Amino acid sequence: MPKTPMIATTDSDNENPLDTVAERLQAQANTLTRAERQLSDLILDNYPVSALGSITTVAQAAGISTPTVARLVQKLGFKGFPEFQAELRRELEARISGPIAKHDTWIRKAPEGHILNRFAEAGIINIRQSFGQIEAETFDASCEMLADKKRAVYVVGGRITRTMADYFYLHMQVIRPRVTHIPTISNAWPHYLLDVEPGDVFVIFDVRRYEASTLKLAEMAHERGATIVLFTDQWRSPIYKLATRYFCSRIVVPSAWDSSVATMLLLETMIADVQERLWSDTRARMESLEEMFDRTRFFRKFT
């Protein structure tokens, strides 16, 4: 799973901290005791709501002692349980915030300088942090699955993320056969699920204000034995619990809208990798496609 180095500092006024609590837990996974792992599993199971009770309630729910809770919180870089919970509440607020709240947050905290510079800086930070937390093994395994022509590939997006889904689908359809773009109209989903076989790959896009309908589709695909590759944000869609591989991209920029820059760069990198794995077949498909374009005179040529 994606992993990022643990940063022991936090800025409660910043919507885009260097590490969410979930990322810190993942980074510390190999250092946790058995009791601390129980608490980590509890926190991640219904993240971040599951750790918003009192320290006693959280300890009882995990079946551990309150000192264990305190030790884990300090191991994650927080001074105490109240600071830890304040960060979780901030993350929860960020996950459910709409465009107006996002805009107002940036207006209050907007640094000086032209929007071009501020936006570019935010985008570069998003890319650096997003790519920095991806393990090569996770990326390679995902590309290997997508290049496996024995597996059908289904691509799913939501209200906003359907544009990324369409972009990814268009390229994958050229690269390999048996690629399907499932529309956002949920009443058509059962027709697409009919042909899903165990091992088929569902590429799903879901970012904050996570869509209940997309989660339901993921559950149904998972029940049919499909493998899920999820593209989400730093707070993670609930679909991550069903995903075999998931990628968390930073999305916050000085705008009422979230940014897709980091996710798009990751998609283009993945497209390039799968293309190279299948190049001999992909080249033949491209040649056939170009021949059809020539016959239909779809594109204007200057020769």
PyMOL commands that set and color helices and strands:
alter all, ss='L'
color gray80, all
select helices_A, chain A and resi 21-27+29-31+34-45+49-51+55-62+66-75+81-96+99-109+115-132+136-147+162-175+186-193+212-223+238-241+261-277+279-296
alter helices_A, ss='H'
color red, helices_A
select strands_A, chain A and resi 153-156+179-182+201-205+227-233+245-249
alter strands_A, ss='S'
color yellow, strands_A
deselect
rebuild
show_as cartoon
